[in-house]
Structures are given as C-alpha cells and as structure tokens.
Amino acid sequence: MNRDHQDRVSIPRNGHTRVVAIVARMSGSPNREAKPNHQIDYCKQVVAELHEGSVEYRIISVGKDAQLDRPELAEIEAMLRSRELDLLIGEDIGRLTRSVEAVRLCGIAVDHGTRVIAPNDCVDTAEGNWEARMNIPPEGGANAPS
C-alpha cells in the first residue's frame, strides 16, 4: 500500500469526525431485526478498537437478494465517489454483495481514499494484499465453470 493512501485513511477527512458507513444485510429469518443490530454492534466495536475520537455512523441496510442493480449498491458507490466516507465496514465482504461487484466497489473506495474493512474475511484495503483476501465466488456462484 502506498504511503499517501495510508495517510488518507488514518486522519478523518474533515479533521475531527470519522465518517463510517456500516453495511448490514437483512436476512429472511424471523429474527430479522436482531441480526442487523448484531452486525452493526460488531462493526462499531471493530471501529472503536481501531480508532479513537468522534465517529459519525451511517447505516446501510442491504437486502438479501443477489441482484447487482440494488439501489443500496448505487448509494454506496455514490458515497465512495463523493469522498464523504473515511471507512466502509461490514462483518464480511458478503454483506456488501456476494459477487465480483464487491471487488469493484472496494477498488473505487481505494481510488477515492476510503478504507474498507471486512473483519471476518480479514479484508482491509489499508493492507497491500487486500485483493488476494477477497473470497468471491465466480459469476454464477461457486459451481460455475471457470
């Protein structure tokens, strides 16, 4: 990772409050409300361990479907391109999307100075090997021909 990117992710863009988007996936289970709250609490705990100081959270609740044209993904991309986020975090990269679209969005984040962390997958774009840690199945699912 280059030093410029590391400097941009360690200091809040506005100089005082880190802006963090948490991606939480809704499930089809009867425990729908508890599951996203657990994901959000876990992500807040990770952020608290990494950063001191003031944090403004933006919660993005994504659907359980696998469509790539979901409005939440467009919202995330717009937030990344506008450089309003310091950090995008989800329990695992599948909270964002379960396709190669996740790699594209992480690339946009890096290009626009936003750090992405998926702690359960050991993905952190502040590390030089983040792309190798992305555990994304091929288009069409894990059983698709390669």
Helices and strands as residue ranges (DSSP letters): H 3-10, E 17-25, H 34-50, E 54-62, H 71-81, E 87-89, G 93-95, H 101-111, E 115-118, G 119-121, E 123-124, G 130-133
